[in-house]
Amino acid sequence: MTGVIDQIDRALDMTAAVVKGITDDGLAVPTPCPGWDVRTELNHLVGGMRIFAAELTRTDAGADHETDWLGGDPHAAFATAADLDRAAWHRPHVLGMTVHLGFGAVPGPMAALIHLTEVLVHGADLAIATSQEALLDEHACASLLTVMVGMDFDTFRRPGMFGPALSAPAGAPAHHQLLAFLGRTLPPH
């Protein structure tokens, strides 16, 4: 497949490792995503993966984005969503599709970049919240940041998406730089 599909695969693998380390008592911990705890952000991520998979396979996701997708087993819910998501992105000609998202229709390559951002960024948020930053793929975070800096990203800076870019401290790891670019305020180290 193409490079962005491989990047989605790596982001899914990275985020799966983070999710595996989330404990039941860690679900209530706040994340860098304003107003969200781990459970809320994980639920948002799982819902997004299920909805993307349904859109790419032209099936019904069965629920809307903010439904309780996690139920009583967040780990199993994530694993199921990740499997469906990965399979959907590996369908033939998926990048040639027009993908309908909540804010409108986008070409397949842009949808893939948006989805990569969702999986990688929410995975980083969850890792920070649960003290698992060592599991993050710094190369993937740096690569995505480079792409974002090189595009007109201001169209995505709106409530419910991303805030104004913040400054990351000098020498900050790539995931901190990426999250700061997206407007996330990080806890001090």
MDAnalysis code that builds the backbone (N, CA, C; Angstrom):
import MDAnalysis as mda
import numpy as np

u = mda.Universe.empty(567, n_residues=189, atom_resindex=np.repeat(np.arange(189), 3), trajectory=True)
u.add_TopologyAttr("name", ["N", "CA", "C"] * 189)
u.add_TopologyAttr("resid", np.arange(1, 190))
u.add_TopologyAttr("resname", ["MET", "THR", "GLY", "VAL", "ILE", "ASP", "GLN", "ILE", "ASP", "ARG", "ALA", "LEU", "ASP", "MET", "THR", "ALA", "ALA", "VAL", "VAL", "LYS", "GLY", "ILE", "THR", "ASP", "ASP", "GLY", "LEU", "ALA", "VAL", "PRO", "THR", "PRO", "CYS", "PRO", "GLY", "TRP", "ASP", "VAL", "ARG", "THR", "GLU", "LEU", "ASN", "HIS", "LEU", "VAL", "GLY", "GLY", "MET", "ARG", "ILE", "PHE", "ALA", "ALA", "GLU", "LEU", "THR", "ARG", "THR", "ASP", "ALA", "GLY", "ALA", "ASP", "HIS", "GLU", "THR", "ASP", "TRP", "LEU", "GLY", "GLY", "ASP", "PRO", "HIS", "ALA", "ALA", "PHE", "ALA", "THR", "ALA", "ALA", "ASP", "LEU", "ASP", "ARG", "ALA", "ALA", "TRP", "HIS", "ARG", "PRO", "HIS", "VAL", "LEU", "GLY", "MET", "THR", "VAL", "HIS", "LEU", "GLY", "PHE", "GLY", "ALA", "VAL", "PRO", "GLY", "PRO", "MET", "ALA", "ALA", "LEU", "ILE", "HIS", "LEU", "THR", "GLU", "VAL", "LEU", "VAL", "HIS", "GLY", "ALA", "ASP", "LEU", "ALA", "ILE", "ALA", "THR", "SER", "GLN", "GLU", "ALA", "LEU", "LEU", "ASP", "GLU", "HIS", "ALA", "CYS", "ALA", "SER", "LEU", "LEU", "THR", "VAL", "MET", "VAL", "GLY", "MET", "ASP", "PHE", "ASP", "THR", "PHE", "ARG", "ARG", "PRO", "GLY", "MET", "PHE", "GLY", "PRO", "ALA", "LEU", "SER", "ALA", "PRO", "ALA", "GLY", "ALA", "PRO", "ALA", "HIS", "HIS", "GLN", "LEU", "LEU", "ALA", "PHE", "LEU", "GLY", "ARG", "THR", "LEU", "PRO", "PRO", "HIS"])
u.atoms.positions = np.array([
    [0.846, -1.185, 0.000],
    [0.000, 0.000, 0.000],
    [0.887, 1.243, 0.000],
    [0.248, 2.381, 0.037],
    [1.011, 3.626, -0.021],
    [1.557, 3.996, 1.350],
    [2.404, 5.012, 1.374],
    [3.058, 5.444, 2.598],
    [2.103, 5.839, 3.713],
    [1.018, 6.558, 3.388],
    [0.121, 7.007, 4.452],
    [-0.612, 5.820, 5.087],
    [-0.894, 4.797, 4.328],
    [-1.543, 3.610, 4.893],
    [-0.570, 2.915, 5.849],
    [0.684, 2.838, 5.458],
    [1.704, 2.274, 6.355],
    [1.823, 3.099, 7.628],
    [1.723, 4.418, 7.505],
    [1.779, 5.288, 8.679],
    [0.581, 5.057, 9.595],
    [-0.598, 4.858, 9.009],
    [-1.785, 4.541, 9.815],
    [-1.568, 3.228, 10.552],
    [-1.023, 2.223, 9.862],
    [-0.738, 0.933, 10.512],
    [0.185, 1.113, 11.716],
    [1.265, 1.882, 11.541],
    [2.203, 2.110, 12.642],
    [1.546, 2.878, 13.790],
    [0.699, 3.858, 13.447],
    [0.000, 4.619, 14.478],
    [-0.976, 3.720, 15.244],
    [-1.646, 2.823, 14.534],
    [-2.548, 1.874, 15.206],
    [-1.765, 0.957, 16.142],
    [-0.614, 0.482, 15.686],
    [0.219, -0.385, 16.535],
    [0.698, 0.359, 17.778],
    [1.162, 1.589, 17.583],
    [1.638, 2.391, 18.705],
    [0.517, 2.638, 19.704],
    [-0.621, 3.056, 19.206],
    [-1.741, 3.377, 20.081],
    [-2.274, 2.124, 20.765],
    [-2.244, 0.992, 20.088],
    [-2.662, -0.270, 20.715],
    [-1.780, -0.594, 21.920],
    [-0.482, -0.351, 21.795],
    [0.427, -0.600, 22.925],
    [0.089, 0.315, 24.095],
    [-0.258, 1.567, 23.804],
    [-0.645, 2.509, 24.861],
    [-1.945, 2.047, 25.516],
    [-2.936, 1.706, 24.702],
    [-4.239, 1.284, 25.233],
    [-4.089, 0.044, 26.102],
    [-3.220, -0.852, 25.697],
    [-2.993, -2.077, 26.480],
    [-2.559, -1.745, 27.909],
    [-1.831, -0.655, 28.077],
    [-1.330, -0.273, 29.395],
    [-2.286, 0.578, 30.220],
    [-3.471, 0.867, 29.700],
    [-4.438, 1.668, 30.455],
    [-5.175, 0.765, 31.440],
    [-5.136, 1.155, 32.695],
    [-5.816, 0.392, 33.745],
    [-7.208, 0.974, 33.990],
    [-8.060, 0.210, 34.655],
    [-9.413, 0.689, 34.950],
    [-9.388, 1.991, 35.741],
    [-8.483, 2.090, 36.716],
    [-8.439, 3.318, 37.506],
    [-7.807, 4.469, 36.725],
    [-7.138, 4.189, 35.621],
    [-6.564, 5.235, 34.774],
    [-7.570, 5.871, 33.832],
    [-8.765, 5.303, 33.727],
    [-9.758, 5.830, 32.792],
    [-10.268, 7.221, 33.181],
    [-10.176, 7.571, 34.445],
    [-10.686, 8.870, 34.908],
    [-9.625, 9.976, 34.924],
    [-8.406, 9.660, 34.513],
    [-7.308, 10.635, 34.520],
    [-7.512, 11.646, 33.385],
    [-7.309, 12.941, 33.644],
    [-7.444, 13.932, 32.574],
    [-6.349, 13.768, 31.507],
    [-6.682, 14.119, 30.277],
    [-5.732, 14.049, 29.164],
    [-5.384, 15.475, 28.715],
    [-4.381, 15.625, 27.837],
    [-4.073, 16.954, 27.297],
    [-5.187, 17.531, 26.412],
    [-6.130, 16.691, 25.991],
    [-7.253, 17.173, 25.186],
    [-8.232, 17.845, 26.149],
    [-8.419, 19.155, 26.034],
    [-9.178, 19.916, 27.036],
    [-10.556, 19.327, 27.352],
    [-10.789, 19.110, 28.648],
    [-12.084, 18.640, 29.121],
    [-12.317, 17.144, 29.017],
    [-11.345, 16.405, 28.526],
    [-11.529, 14.963, 28.346],
    [-10.657, 14.172, 29.303],
    [-11.246, 13.129, 29.882],
    [-10.447, 12.157, 30.624],
    [-10.087, 11.014, 29.672],
    [-9.333, 10.052, 30.168],
    [-8.854, 8.954, 29.323],
    [-10.022, 8.200, 28.693],
    [-11.054, 7.914, 29.485],
    [-12.185, 7.145, 28.948],
    [-12.871, 7.911, 27.820],
    [-13.095, 9.203, 28.019],
    [-13.765, 10.020, 27.003],
    [-12.939, 10.071, 25.725],
    [-11.633, 10.272, 25.865],
    [-10.790, 10.366, 24.671],
    [-10.659, 9.012, 23.972],
    [-10.526, 7.945, 24.748],
    [-10.462, 6.611, 24.145],
    [-11.769, 6.292, 23.436],
    [-12.895, 6.650, 24.033],
    [-14.193, 6.414, 23.405],
    [-14.300, 7.190, 22.089],
    [-13.853, 8.443, 22.095],
    [-13.849, 9.267, 20.884],
    [-12.998, 8.605, 19.796],
    [-11.839, 8.121, 20.167],
    [-10.944, 7.468, 19.209],
    [-11.579, 6.205, 18.643],
    [-12.122, 5.359, 19.511],
    [-12.758, 4.115, 19.055],
    [-13.944, 4.437, 18.136],
    [-14.760, 5.409, 18.532],
    [-15.882, 5.799, 17.682],
    [-15.415, 6.298, 16.326],
    [-14.371, 7.104, 16.319],
    [-13.832, 7.604, 15.063],
    [-13.322, 6.489, 14.163],
    [-12.639, 5.517, 14.757],
    [-12.139, 4.395, 13.952],
    [-13.295, 3.585, 13.379],
    [-14.323, 3.358, 14.182],
    [-15.487, 2.594, 13.706],
    [-16.218, 3.345, 12.592],
    [-16.353, 4.653, 12.742],
    [-17.052, 5.456, 11.733],
    [-16.227, 5.549, 10.453],
    [-14.912, 5.736, 10.570],
    [-14.066, 5.739, 9.375],
    [-14.162, 4.395, 8.661],
    [-14.063, 3.307, 9.396],
    [-14.147, 1.979, 8.782],
    [-15.479, 1.796, 8.065],
    [-16.560, 2.244, 8.677],
    [-17.876, 2.126, 8.041],
    [-17.939, 2.976, 6.778],
    [-17.414, 4.189, 6.838],
    [-17.430, 5.059, 5.663],
    [-16.608, 4.449, 4.527],
    [-15.445, 3.915, 4.853],
    [-14.581, 3.344, 3.808],
    [-15.148, 2.063, 3.203],
    [-15.969, 1.355, 3.962],
    [-16.579, 0.109, 3.452],
    [-18.018, 0.329, 3.021],
    [-18.465, 1.577, 3.101],
    [-19.827, 1.969, 2.729],
    [-20.866, 1.129, 3.479],
    [-20.625, 0.990, 4.786],
    [-21.568, 0.295, 5.661],
    [-22.025, 1.275, 6.741],
    [-22.928, 0.837, 7.579],
    [-23.450, 1.676, 8.662],
    [-22.641, 1.400, 9.927],
    [-22.130, 2.445, 10.550],
    [-21.347, 2.284, 11.785],
    [-22.232, 1.819, 12.942],
    [-23.521, 2.064, 12.852],
    [-24.435, 1.600, 13.878],
    [-24.631, 2.563, 15.035],
    [-23.871, 3.641, 15.074],
    [-23.989, 4.617, 16.157],
    [-23.266, 5.893, 15.726],
    [-23.462, 6.962, 16.508],
    [-22.755, 8.195, 16.167],
    [-21.450, 8.283, 16.962],
    [-20.681, 9.316, 16.670],
    [-19.315, 9.407, 17.185],
    [-19.227, 9.368, 18.709],
    [-20.137, 10.027, 19.377],
    [-20.018, 10.133, 20.829],
    [-20.834, 9.099, 21.606],
    [-21.334, 8.090, 20.919],
    [-21.990, 6.960, 21.586],
    [-20.981, 6.276, 22.508],
    [-21.442, 5.523, 23.494],
    [-20.514, 4.741, 24.324],
    [-20.073, 3.514, 23.534],
    [-18.929, 3.645, 22.880],
    [-18.365, 2.562, 22.080],
    [-17.579, 1.578, 22.946],
    [-17.192, 1.986, 24.141],
    [-16.317, 1.157, 24.976],
    [-17.059, 0.107, 25.775],
    [-18.283, 0.399, 26.177],
    [-19.030, -0.543, 27.002],
    [-18.240, -0.912, 28.248],
    [-18.287, -2.180, 28.625],
    [-17.603, -2.644, 29.826],
    [-16.185, -3.117, 29.597],
    [-15.717, -3.111, 28.337],
    [-14.380, -3.620, 28.037],
    [-13.669, -2.705, 27.034],
    [-13.075, -1.604, 27.531],
    [-12.407, -0.661, 26.628],
    [-11.300, -1.293, 25.777],
    [-10.579, -2.262, 26.345],
    [-9.492, -2.894, 25.589],
    [-10.031, -3.676, 24.397],
    [-11.087, -4.449, 24.609],
    [-11.689, -5.216, 23.514],
    [-12.319, -4.285, 22.487],
    [-12.946, -3.199, 22.951],
    [-13.561, -2.240, 22.029],
    [-12.503, -1.614, 21.124],
    [-11.353, -1.254, 21.716],
    [-10.283, -0.684, 20.895],
    [-9.764, -1.724, 19.900],
    [-9.527, -2.953, 20.352],
    [-8.990, -3.998, 19.469],
    [-9.919, -4.246, 18.287],
    [-11.217, -4.321, 18.541],
    [-12.184, -4.536, 17.461],
    [-12.163, -3.370, 16.482],
    [-12.190, -2.147, 17.010],
    [-12.171, -0.963, 16.149],
    [-10.886, -0.901, 15.323],
    [-9.758, -1.216, 15.946],
    [-8.480, -1.176, 15.232],
    [-8.445, -2.209, 14.108],
    [-8.971, -3.396, 14.365],
    [-9.011, -4.429, 13.316],
    [-9.886, -3.990, 12.142],
    [-11.067, -3.453, 12.439],
    [-11.966, -2.982, 11.378],
    [-11.336, -1.823, 10.612],
    [-10.715, -0.918, 11.333],
    [-10.085, 0.254, 10.736],
    [-8.947, -0.155, 9.805],
    [-8.079, -1.010, 10.302],
    [-6.931, -1.450, 9.495],
    [-7.399, -2.148, 8.214],
    [-8.375, -3.036, 8.360],
    [-8.886, -3.755, 7.185],
    [-9.499, -2.784, 6.177],
    [-10.216, -1.780, 6.660],
    [-10.849, -0.816, 5.759],
    [-9.820, -0.015, 4.977],
    [-8.745, 0.402, 5.640],
    [-7.713, 1.181, 4.955],
    [-6.910, 0.339, 3.974],
    [-6.960, -0.969, 4.097],
    [-6.217, -1.838, 3.180],
    [-7.072, -2.339, 2.023],
    [-8.258, -1.825, 1.879],
    [-9.105, -2.196, 0.734],
    [-8.505, -1.598, -0.544],
    [-8.675, -2.309, -1.657],
    [-8.158, -1.768, -2.921],
    [-8.787, -0.405, -3.245],
    [-7.997, 0.481, -3.755],
    [-8.447, 1.786, -4.258],
    [-9.027, 2.710, -3.186],
    [-8.731, 2.436, -1.927],
    [-9.308, 3.247, -0.855],
    [-8.889, 4.714, -0.965],
    [-7.688, 4.977, -1.414],
    [-7.241, 6.365, -1.529],
    [-7.881, 7.091, -2.715],
    [-8.540, 6.351, -3.591],
    [-9.254, 6.958, -4.714],
    [-10.686, 7.331, -4.373],
    [-11.108, 7.032, -3.154],
    [-12.482, 7.316, -2.736],
    [-12.643, 8.773, -2.306],
    [-13.874, 9.221, -2.325],
    [-14.257, 10.448, -1.641],
    [-14.827, 10.007, -0.310],
    [-14.328, 10.571, 0.771],
    [-14.737, 10.155, 2.107],
    [-15.562, 11.285, 2.728],
    [-16.723, 10.927, 3.241],
    [-17.634, 11.911, 3.826],
    [-17.422, 11.951, 5.331],
    [-16.940, 13.094, 5.788],
    [-16.680, 13.310, 7.206],
    [-17.701, 14.295, 7.756],
    [-17.684, 14.507, 9.056],
    [-18.653, 15.389, 9.686],
    [-18.649, 16.801, 9.137],
    [-17.533, 17.260, 8.606],
    [-17.439, 18.631, 8.096],
    [-17.476, 18.695, 6.577],
    [-17.673, 17.552, 5.894],
    [-17.781, 17.562, 4.445],
    [-17.025, 16.420, 3.787],
    [-17.079, 16.394, 2.476],
    [-16.431, 15.353, 1.681],
    [-14.986, 15.746, 1.402],
    [-14.090, 14.771, 1.535],
    [-12.674, 15.004, 1.253],
    [-12.140, 13.844, 0.416],
    [-11.114, 14.115, -0.402],
    [-10.502, 13.034, -1.169],
    [-9.795, 12.045, -0.238],
    [-9.684, 10.803, -0.695],
    [-9.089, 9.733, 0.101],
    [-7.752, 10.076, 0.740],
    [-6.784, 10.656, 0.008],
    [-5.500, 10.963, 0.640],
    [-5.626, 11.946, 1.815],
    [-6.516, 12.948, 1.694],
    [-6.707, 13.883, 2.800],
    [-7.417, 13.181, 3.957],
    [-8.376, 12.323, 3.664],
    [-9.055, 11.556, 4.718],
    [-8.052, 10.688, 5.466],
    [-7.126, 10.097, 4.736],
    [-6.108, 9.249, 5.380],
    [-5.213, 10.087, 6.290],
    [-4.841, 11.275, 5.848],
    [-4.011, 12.158, 6.682],
    [-4.777, 12.595, 7.933],
    [-6.046, 12.917, 7.767],
    [-6.878, 13.290, 8.915],
    [-6.962, 12.122, 9.893],
    [-7.167, 10.937, 9.366],
    [-7.291, 9.762, 10.241],
    [-5.970, 9.440, 10.928],
    [-4.877, 9.533, 10.200],
    [-3.565, 9.345, 10.805],
    [-3.384, 10.315, 11.968],
    [-3.769, 11.555, 11.763],
    [-3.664, 12.569, 12.817],
    [-4.481, 12.153, 14.032],
    [-5.701, 11.708, 13.812],
    [-6.564, 11.284, 14.920],
    [-5.915, 10.162, 15.730],
    [-5.453, 9.129, 15.059],
    [-4.910, 7.961, 15.761],
    [-3.611, 8.322, 16.480],
    [-2.727, 9.031, 15.793],
    [-1.425, 9.360, 16.371],
    [-1.554, 10.360, 17.524],
    [-2.338, 11.394, 17.331],
    [-2.464, 12.442, 18.345],
    [-3.221, 11.932, 19.572],
    [-4.320, 11.243, 19.361],
    [-5.038, 10.714, 20.523],
    [-4.202, 9.650, 21.230],
    [-3.434, 8.880, 20.483],
    [-2.519, 7.927, 21.122],
    [-1.496, 8.645, 21.992],
    [-0.979, 9.766, 21.499],
    [-0.018, 10.551, 22.286],
    [-0.676, 11.148, 23.525],
    [-1.885, 11.674, 23.364],
    [-2.620, 12.203, 24.519],
    [-2.791, 11.130, 25.591],
    [-3.212, 9.944, 25.161],
    [-3.449, 8.846, 26.109],
    [-2.153, 8.411, 26.781],
    [-1.070, 8.401, 26.021],
    [0.231, 8.014, 26.585],
    [0.687, 9.006, 27.650],
    [0.514, 10.289, 27.372],
    [0.899, 11.311, 28.351],
    [0.054, 11.165, 29.609],
    [-1.254, 11.006, 29.435],
    [-2.161, 10.917, 30.582],
    [-1.872, 9.707, 31.466],
    [-1.391, 8.621, 30.847],
    [-1.185, 7.362, 31.586],
    [0.290, 7.047, 31.821],
    [1.138, 8.058, 31.668],
    [2.583, 7.915, 31.916],
    [3.223, 6.804, 31.091],
    [2.890, 6.780, 29.795],
    [3.438, 5.765, 28.890],
    [4.121, 6.403, 27.673],
    [4.699, 7.573, 27.864],
    [5.294, 8.298, 26.743],
    [6.424, 7.531, 26.054],
    [7.064, 6.618, 26.762],
    [8.149, 5.836, 26.156],
    [7.646, 4.967, 25.001],
    [6.341, 4.725, 24.923],
    [5.776, 3.889, 23.859],
    [5.528, 4.666, 22.568],
    [5.679, 5.982, 22.609],
    [5.345, 6.800, 21.443],
    [6.414, 6.717, 20.358],
    [5.959, 6.783, 19.126],
    [6.821, 6.735, 17.948],
    [7.218, 8.173, 17.600],
    [8.376, 8.582, 18.085],
    [8.825, 9.965, 17.889],
    [9.034, 10.289, 16.418],
    [9.496, 9.318, 15.645],
    [9.698, 9.546, 14.214],
    [8.357, 9.835, 13.536],
    [7.336, 9.068, 13.869],
    [6.009, 9.280, 13.284],
    [5.453, 10.647, 13.680],
    [5.650, 11.032, 14.932],
    [5.176, 12.346, 15.395],
    [5.902, 13.472, 14.668],
    [7.209, 13.348, 14.505],
    [7.991, 14.368, 13.803],
    [7.577, 14.456, 12.336],
    [7.353, 13.319, 11.710],
    [6.947, 13.283, 10.302],
    [5.593, 13.959, 10.104],
    [4.631, 13.647, 10.976],
    [3.312, 14.265, 10.867],
    [3.401, 15.772, 11.104],
    [4.190, 16.194, 12.068],
    [4.362, 17.618, 12.329],
    [4.922, 18.328, 11.100],
    [5.885, 17.735, 10.441],
    [6.468, 18.325, 9.238],
    [5.401, 18.512, 8.162],
    [4.550, 17.510, 7.979],
    [3.471, 17.615, 6.987],
    [2.518, 18.744, 7.364],
    [2.139, 18.811, 8.631],
    [1.174, 19.829, 9.074],
    [1.723, 21.244, 8.933],
    [2.978, 21.420, 9.289],
    [3.599, 22.742, 9.180],
    [3.655, 23.178, 7.714],
    [3.794, 22.223, 6.803],
    [3.906, 22.523, 5.387],
    [2.584, 22.725, 4.666],
    [1.464, 22.602, 5.362],
    [0.167, 22.780, 4.704],
    [-0.586, 23.961, 5.327],
    [-1.710, 24.315, 4.742],
    [-2.552, 25.369, 5.311],
    [-3.387, 24.739, 6.422],
    [-2.817, 24.710, 7.612],
    [-3.461, 24.007, 8.717],
    [-4.493, 24.876, 9.439],
    [-4.501, 26.163, 9.177],
    [-5.400, 27.061, 9.900],
    [-6.874, 26.716, 9.702],
    [-7.227, 26.066, 8.596],
    [-8.629, 25.689, 8.381],
    [-9.108, 24.675, 9.423],
    [-8.174, 23.974, 10.069],
    [-8.532, 22.986, 11.089],
    [-8.505, 23.573, 12.501],
    [-8.072, 24.812, 12.627],
    [-7.991, 25.461, 13.944],
    [-9.327, 26.119, 14.259],
    [-10.210, 25.299, 14.825],
    [-11.527, 25.799, 15.210],
    [-12.036, 24.960, 16.374],
    [-12.985, 25.487, 17.116],
    [-13.497, 24.740, 18.270],
    [-13.928, 23.322, 17.877],
    [-13.566, 22.379, 18.711],
    [-13.903, 20.983, 18.446],
    [-12.866, 20.276, 17.602],
    [-11.896, 21.020, 17.078],
    [-10.838, 20.392, 16.282],
    [-9.494, 20.687, 16.950],
    [-8.855, 21.802, 16.554],
    [-7.543, 22.138, 17.103],
    [-7.480, 23.616, 17.449],
    [-6.728, 23.918, 18.506],
    [-6.566, 25.297, 18.938],
    [-5.374, 25.962, 18.271],
    [-5.112, 27.209, 18.651],
    [-3.948, 27.913, 18.125],
    [-2.654, 27.206, 18.533],
    [-1.663, 27.287, 17.673],
    [-0.367, 26.665, 17.968],
    [0.244, 27.284, 19.213],
    [0.831, 26.440, 20.030],
    [1.558, 26.873, 21.224],
    [3.036, 26.586, 21.015],
    [3.870, 27.165, 21.823],
    [5.316, 26.910, 21.731],
    [5.676, 25.704, 22.586],
    [6.462, 24.832, 22.035],
    [7.020, 23.719, 22.802],
    [8.387, 24.155, 23.312],
    [8.784, 23.715, 24.488],
    [10.105, 24.075, 24.997],
    [11.217, 23.590, 24.057],
    [12.307, 24.308, 24.045],
    [13.461, 23.902, 23.233],
    [13.872, 22.483, 23.625],
    [14.123, 21.655, 22.640],
    [14.563, 20.290, 22.892],
    [13.444, 19.344, 23.283],
    [12.188, 19.794, 23.211],
    [11.059, 18.924, 23.568],
    [10.984, 17.753, 22.596],
    [10.535, 16.588, 23.070],
    [10.383, 15.449, 22.163],
    [9.354, 15.761, 21.076],
    [9.426, 15.032, 19.987],
    [8.570, 15.297, 18.828],
    [7.088, 15.250, 19.183],
    [6.689, 14.337, 20.067],
    [5.251, 14.278, 20.388],
    [4.806, 15.527, 21.135],
    [5.663, 16.121, 21.942],
    [5.311, 17.386, 22.607],
    [5.216, 18.509, 21.576],
    [6.128, 18.537, 20.619],
    [6.099, 19.561, 19.579],
    [4.820, 19.440, 18.748],
    [4.446, 18.209, 18.403],
    [3.229, 17.969, 17.622],
    [1.996, 18.434, 18.394],
    [1.892, 18.026, 19.641],
    [0.722, 18.395, 20.433],
    [0.659, 19.899, 20.672],
    [1.795, 20.549, 20.884],
    [1.808, 22.002, 21.047],
    [1.349, 22.687, 19.763],
    [1.794, 22.202, 18.619],
    [1.371, 22.759, 17.332],
    [-0.146, 22.685, 17.184],
    [-0.737, 21.629, 17.752],
    [-2.184, 21.437, 17.656],
    [-2.952, 22.156, 18.762],
    [-2.230, 22.881, 19.621],
    [-2.881, 23.680, 20.647],
    [-3.073, 22.996, 21.976],
    [-2.432, 21.852, 22.169],
    [-2.558, 21.137, 23.442],
    [-1.615, 21.751, 24.470],
    [-2.110, 21.984, 25.678],
    [-1.289, 22.411, 26.783],
    [-0.837, 21.150, 27.519],
    [0.459, 20.968, 27.647],
    [0.997, 19.745, 28.246],
    [1.356, 19.979, 29.705],
    [1.239, 18.909, 30.500],
    [1.661, 19.044, 31.897],
    [3.175, 19.249, 31.971],
    [3.660, 19.982, 32.977],
    [5.108, 20.188, 33.096],
    [5.810, 18.877, 33.413],
    [7.048, 18.782, 32.958],
    [7.862, 17.586, 33.235],
    [8.854, 17.881, 34.313],
])
